Amino acid sequence: MPKKINNIHDKFFIVVIADKQNAIDFLKAFLPSELLDLLDINSINNEKTSFTAPNLEEVFSDAIINCKLLASEDEIYISILLEHKSIKEENTPFQLLSYLAHGYQEQLKNKVKLKI
């Protein structure tokens, strides 16, 4: 009997977005043109997507892409968060906010210059 894959939609997206050209196409399709015009879209790289929270719980983000800005050598992170809910939950925005906060906590823990 085949093994059941948990969260298959998440795993599928992670595999698809890991391909650089797929990631570029995704960003071109979903980011506003005003933002795309600021990015060196060909400089993107996939980043680590798991973080250890202060309570030692492991937290995952769907995709985090590192990208250079065109007007400078600065880099930003683009977090792609796809949240699948079978029922409406009122606290989903706070769940998404916590994913972003974990990314900043990881930067602080590693004592690196914070990236947007």
Residue pairs with C-beta under 8 A, 6 or more apart in sequence:
5 11
9 82
9 84
10 62
10 82
10 84
13 62
13 63
13 82
14 49
14 62
14 63
16 22
17 23
17 26
17 46
17 62
17 63
17 80
18 46
18 63
20 44
20 45
20 46
23 44
23 46
23 63
23 65
24 41
24 42
24 44
26 80
27 36
27 39
27 41
27 44
27 65
27 78
28 36
28 41
31 39
31 78
37 70
38 69
38 70
38 71
39 67
39 68
39 69
39 70
39 76
40 67
40 68
40 69
40 70
41 67
43 67
43 68
44 65
44 66
44 67
44 78
45 65
45 66
45 67
46 63
46 64
46 65
46 66
47 64
47 65
47 66
47 77
48 64
49 60
49 61
49 62
49 63
49 64
50 58
50 59
50 60
50 61
51 58
51 59
51 60
51 61
51 102
51 103
51 105
51 106
52 58
52 59
53 59
53 102
53 105
54 105
59 98
59 99
59 102
61 79
61 80
61 81
61 99
61 102
61 103
62 80
62 81
62 82
63 79
63 80
64 77
64 78
64 79
64 80
64 103
65 77
65 78
65 80
66 75
66 76
66 77
66 78
66 115
67 75
67 76
67 77
67 78
68 74
68 75
69 75
69 76
74 115
75 115
76 115
76 116
77 103
77 115
77 116
79 99
79 100
79 103
81 96
81 99
83 92
83 95
83 96
85 92
89 95
104 114
107 113
107 114
107 115
108 114
